[in-house]
Structures are given as structure tokens and as C-alpha cells.
Amino acid sequence: MAAQIPVPGCTRHQGMGFVYVCKSCEDQLLCMEFVTDSHNGHTLGKLTDYVAGQKREIQQYADKLSKTDIPKTEGDIKESGQHAKSGRYQKMIEGIRRQGKQMKDNIDNAIDILVRMCTELEKRNADISEKNKTAFTKYLREDLKPKLDRCKEVLTSGTTVDVTTLAREIRNGVATIPPTLSDLQKVEFKPGTISTELLERMLGKLLVDGVDESYKPIPKCVVLYEFKQPFPYDTCQKCLTGDEEWLSHWDSETIYRVDLKGKVNEKIECQVRVSSISVSPTTGRVWFCVYGDRSIREIITGGDIVTRFYVDNTPLSLCITSDDMVVMGMKGGIRLYTTEGWAVTTGVGAPCRQVSVYPHHMTSCTHTGDVAAVDGDGVLFDDYMAGKKPDKQPSVIVMDKHLNLKFYCKAIGTSKTDGRDIQSSKFHPYDVCFDGAGDVLVTEWVTKSVLLIDRNTGHYMRTVYTPSGGTPRCISLRNNGKLWVGHWIGKTTNVIEYR
């Protein structure tokens, strides 16, 4: 083996210098005594060549630190420091306010809720950003920069031992390990579709890590007004103007127009028993059907009553749609008519109808055009609860404006869309109306509550209102979010804030 210039430094053999490295012993530095004593027959390498290779490795690592790791970490520190000052949250708040300006004064409360949420989320993420900044700064000051300084020192003035020791450390994985950071919550503002009800849905949503935290169930409804009437009623229909409702009872000949305090502002004597009433969403005039002679009548200006047409089966309920069509609930089915009494047919000439047994309450949605009916299935509540007619099941039927079936709701949380019934509990609905989003509000006698049903699936969404006493009977939701609920016992009406 060619002679090498010894490099001083062997601590085991005084006065001897390193000459070779032993490839068989993990590049151990050797003096001549080591070679002859312990490494005879091993694979040896020149020390000068080995040191040159180590310096190249150190230089590559130093380049990585200075060109990649440190610039990236400095950028992360800058980004963490600037996150809270980026104005991103302020832009979201401004977006919320812009959306809110399109709405009426009664949405201000909902706007403030979302703004407070957004401000809290900003503070939460600012705290996370500050913690990340601190971790990055400590990582840069206590780890990356000291390692770079050591590399520079070893490259310029380090001994052979320093070079080989540092190179071995780098090779053995003493590399930079960035700190574990907390993830910022991903927040976005998603504007809703402007409507006149359901203020939270109208304003929009704040998504925190993809989850909507905007909607929180209201633990207790706000009762705005409460009054009693001396007369019974089982149907309430909103007037198009003013905070008033038309009230009627299936066994009465009188229709009443009542305000929020229960004052009767108009009383119409119909001279026949009124089975059910409906208010036209286009004219504001009251229509009603008569059980006795199967007539459909309209109350025109001045309180005069005009018979519009007759049907060939016993009428139980009706509703006038925003298309000026008359949907009739009759024993054995639901049919669609024009206001002149012409039966509407499908494209193949068959009548627009839906199968039903006893559809005693009906309504239409001005937003979607859907029609909903409550079908008692010919069973009284007491008999149903006693199980006297186990084959009977009251339900809510939801159809499109051509009376094509969307779903049956026959139990809380269940539906029928494919011919199968899945029933989990007793369910006995009485009256029905739509909210501004097109979902279905139902007065339900088993739970003695007002329930919200999803407009697409028929699944139970939540309980809107459970009165402290009595059973909710009839229901009507006004465009300003006031929900009228008439009760079975005590002839009491509660007007609540629907949210």
C-alpha cells in the first residue's frame, strides 16, 4: 500500500498519526500500529481521499440547510406571523354583512351570531398561528442555525476528527426534524339563498374544518303572543296582508279573521258547514269546500260567496296553489282542478290524482310548488293509540305540483319512497304547512309537538315546538317567521318565533 503522510491525532498510540481508514470497521481512523495490531487483512482506504469525501457530504448538507430548510422555515415563520393580519377574516365578516344587507331588519340578530362566531374563530386560529410561529422560531434558533454554524466551523477550522465525527452524525440521521405544528381550522363563509324565513339558512354558514357550526337547535321557543277564542277551530290560513289569520272549524258555518291578539276583525256567515278553507296566494281570497253538497266556493270582495264548481266525491280539504290550481282532498283520493272546475289531466289524458283515504288537511308551497296532505287513513286517534285498527296508519303525503308522489311520512324519521314501510314509533299527524325552505311542518298528536320533516326524504329533522299544555292542532307559518299554532284543549293559540 502506498505511503501516506500521517495526520496527528491517535490517542491510543502516542506520537502516531492517522494514515488510513478501515472500510471493514465502519471507516475507523487508523495509525500504522492499528493496521498491524488489529486490522490485518481488512480493507483499508486512504485517509486523504476519505476526508475529501466527508467534506463533500458536509458541504451538500450545508447547502441544503442554507438553500432549502432555512428559507422554508423563515417563510413559514413569516406566514404564521402574517396569518392573523392577512385580513381574511375581516373579508369574511364583510361578506356576511353584505349578505345581511339584503335582508330585513329581523335578520340582524342572526348576522351578529355569525359575526361573533367568525371573530372567535379568528382568535382561535390566531392563537394557533402564534404557537406555530413560536415553535418555528425556536426550531430555527436552537436547531437549524447552530447546525449550520457547526458545519461552517468544521469546514473552515475543524480537525480531521471533527470532520469525520460531524459527517458520521449527519450520515447517521442527526438531521433536521421540524416541530409538530397545530393545524389551522379551515374556515369559509358560504352565503345562502335569500328568502323570508329561516334566518340562519338565509344568511349562510360558517364551515369549521368542513363542519357547519352555524345551526344550533333552539332549546325553547319564544312565544310572541297567546290568546284564547270562544269558538273552536281546526284550520288556520294566513291572510296575504297584515298579521292576521282566517280560522274555521269543520263543523261550523262561520269563518273568522283574527289578529295577533285574538281580536276578531271579520266574521263571515257561510250558511253551510265549511269542511276546510284555503287562501289563494295570488288573490288573497278565501276558498272553502262543503261536505254536504260537494261544492267548492269562493268568498269574493264584500264577503259575497260564489259557488265555483262541484266534485264527484265528498270533499274533505282543499288548497289553492300559486299557479291558481285547486287541489282537492276527497274521500279515496286527491285530485287537481282549475279554478273553473275542470279536472286536470296528465300528458296521456289520465287525471292528475294521488291515492289517499281521508286527506283532511292540505297545503301548497309557494317556493317549490309541492303539495302536502295529512291522510288520517280513516282511523280516529283514540282507536289508533288503542291498536283497534292495526292495519291503519295516518301519514303525511308530499307531492309535486302535478301530484306525483315524492314520499309518505308514516313515522318519525322514516319515509316511503320505494314501496316499503319502515315504522319505528306511533305517528298521528293532524295539520301541515311548509316553511320558507320548502321543508314540512307537522302538528303531531302522539308527541304533542310540531315537527319538521325534510322536504326531499320525508325524514324527521327536529322538534320545533312542544307546548307546555295541550296538543297542537292546526298550524300556519307567515312570511315574517311567525308560526301560528292552535291547540286542542282550551281553544288557545300561540304565535311563536320560528327559527
C-alpha positions, 0 to 999 in steps of 0.5 A: 500500500502506498505511503501516506503522510500521517495526520496527528491525532491517535490517542491510543498510540502516542506520537502516531498519526492517522494514515488510513481508514478501515472500510471493514470497521465502519471507516475507523481512523487508523495509525500504522500500529492499528493496521498491524495490531488489529486490522490485518487483512481488512480493507483499508482506504486512504485517509486523504481521499476519505476526508475529501469525501466527508467534506463533500457530504458536509458541504451538500448538507450545508447547502441544503440547510442554507438553500432549502430548510432555512428559507422554508422555515423563515417563510413559514415563520413569516406566514404564521406571523402574517396569518392573523393580519392577512385580513381574511377574516375581516373579508369574511365578516364583510361578506356576511354583512353584505349578505345581511344587507339584503335582508330585513331588519329581523335578520340582524340578530342572526348576522351578529351570531355569525359575526361573533362566531367568525371573530372567535374563530379568528382568535382561535386560529390566531392563537394557533398561528402564534404557537406555530410561529413560536415553535418555528422560531425556536426550531430555527434558533436552537436547531437549524442555525447552530447546525449550520454554524457547526458545519461552517466551523468544521469546514473552515477550522475543524480537525480531521476528527471533527470532520469525520465525527460531524459527517458520521452524525449527519450520515447517521440521521442527526438531521433536521426534524421540524416541530409538530405544528397545530393545524389551522381550522379551515374556515369559509363563509358560504352565503345562502339563498335569500328568502323570508324565513329561516334566518340562519339558512338565509344568511349562510354558514360558517364551515369549521374544518368542513363542519357547519357550526352555524345551526344550533337547535333552539332549546325553547321557543319564544312565544310572541303572543297567546290568546284564547277564542270562544269558538273552536277551530281546526284550520288556520290560513294566513291572510296575504296582508297584515298579521292576521289569520282566517280560522274555521272549524269543520263543523261550523258555518262561520269563518273568522279573521283574527289578529295577533291578539285574538281580536276578531276583525271579520266574521263571515256567515257561510250558511253551510258547514265549511269542511276546510278553507284555503287562501289563494296566494295570488288573490288573497281570497278565501276558498272553502269546500262543503261536505254536504253538497260537494261544492267548492266556493269562493268568498269574493270582495264584500264577503259575497260567496260564489259557488265555483264548481262541484266534485264527484266525491265528498270533499274533505280539504282543499288548497289553492296553489300559486299557479291558481290550481285547486287541489282537492282532498276527497274521500279515496283520493286527491285530485287537481282542478282549475279554478273553473272546475275542470279536472286536470289531466296528465300528458296521456289524458289520465287525471292528475290524482294521488291515492289517499283515504281521508286527506283532511288537511292540505297545503301548497308551497309557494317556493317549490310548488309541492303539495302536502296532505295529512291522510288520517287513513280513516282511523280516529286517534283514540282507536289508533293509540288503542291498536283497534285498527292495526292495519291503519296508519295516518301519514303525511303525503308530499307531492309535486305540483302535478301530484306525483308522489315524492314520499309518505311520512308514516313515522318519525324519521322514516319515509316511503319512497320505494314501496316499503314501510319502515315504522319505528314509533306511533305517528298521528299527524293532524295539520301541515304547512311548509316553511320558507325552505320548502321543508314540512311542518307537522302538528303531531298528536302522539308527541304533542309537538310540531315537527319538521320533516325534510322536504326531499326524504320525508325524514324527521329533522327536529322538534320545533315546538312542544307546548307546555299544555295541550296538543297542537292542532292546526298550524300556519307559518307567515312570511315574517317567521311567525308560526301560528299554532292552535291547540286542542284543549282550551281553544288557545293559540300561540304565535311563536318565533320560528327559527 
